[in-house]
């Protein structure tokens, strides 16, 4: 085995964790893959000679790449943060998470949390992700954000307060999540407004990403969200249970094709948040076959 092959094997062993770092940093699966690929290219150029801790070195490099991407994204941002597109969902069948997704979804990285992370400044996001999610010491984070270790600690602390203030911790029992989601769907289909309101937290947030043209819309409060749910149910099609970032969700199908993807944040028997991806372009990329949903046959097939 030559040196290049040995280096490639060492990198492949680290790839799942590097992709997990990038996904938490960027909220985009394609950009995460780009960041990991750039990390590999930099490793090829520099080699591993003199690197005592390759895993730590790679984490630092992928974090720096992601930070540059976030700063570019922030500089180009024209919409307010609440109007930004939903993060890329990680979708699995209702029977369990694909092993390839397990590293991505550790630490309960739901869509709602990624939306909150999108509201952080790039340096805050990096400090929080690296320290709180991956245990990187502030001494190693500080050079990345061009701060002292104490200042890097403050960045993570501010981010932590934002995350905790969002109150997005889900119910850990997936069966209980699914029970509440099923009751929500039944009440929606049955037009039972009062039953819907009883299932929703008073301060619930419904966030719908309709795509580049229509943008992102938010609805707040149990009564308003219940009304939206009743309207949505009339055109929702068949609701197939799935896992969205490891949490109970559904994909709504019309003629066998995805019309929307719903992720529910459930806690204490109530729905606290609903994130809906209804962007046709992004829904086309969902692999419904992998979710054990039959696609319609083409005419003449």
SULLIN-V473933 format. One record per residue. SS is DSSP state (hx for helix, st for strand, lp for the rest). Layout:
BEGIN
ss=[SS;SS]
END
This chain:
BEGIN
ss=[lp;lp;hx;hx;hx;hx;hx;hx;hx;hx;hx;hx;hx;hx;hx;hx;hx;hx;hx;hx;hx;hx;hx;hx;hx;hx;lp;lp;hx;hx;hx;hx;hx;hx;hx;hx;hx;hx;hx;hx;hx;hx;hx;hx;hx;hx;lp;lp;lp;lp;lp;lp;lp;hx;hx;hx;hx;hx;hx;hx;hx;hx;hx;hx;hx;hx;hx;hx;hx;hx;hx;hx;hx;hx;hx;hx;lp;lp;lp;lp;hx;hx;hx;lp;lp;lp;lp;lp;lp;lp;st;st;st;lp;lp;lp;lp;lp;hx;hx;hx;hx;hx;hx;hx;lp;lp;lp;lp;lp;hx;hx;hx;hx;hx;hx;hx;lp;lp;lp;lp;hx;hx;hx;hx;hx;hx;hx;hx;hx;hx;hx;hx;hx;lp;lp;lp;hx;hx;hx;hx;hx;hx;hx;hx;lp;lp;lp;hx;hx;hx;hx;hx;hx;hx;hx;hx;hx;hx;hx;hx;hx;hx;hx;hx;lp;lp;lp;lp;lp;lp;lp;lp;hx;hx;hx;hx;hx;hx;hx;hx;hx;hx;hx;hx;hx;hx;hx;hx;lp;lp;lp;hx;hx;hx;hx;hx;hx;hx;st;st;st;st;st;st;st;st;st;st;lp;lp;lp;lp;lp;lp;st;st;st;st;st;lp;hx;hx;hx;hx;hx;hx;hx;hx;hx;hx;hx;hx;lp;lp;lp;lp;st;st;st;st;st;st;st;lp;lp;st;st;st;st;st;st;st;st;lp;lp;st;st;st;st;st;st;st;st;st;st;st;lp;lp;st;st;st;st;st;st;st;st;lp;lp;hx;hx;hx;hx;lp;lp;lp;lp;lp;hx;hx;hx;lp;lp;lp;lp;lp;lp;lp;lp;lp;lp]
END
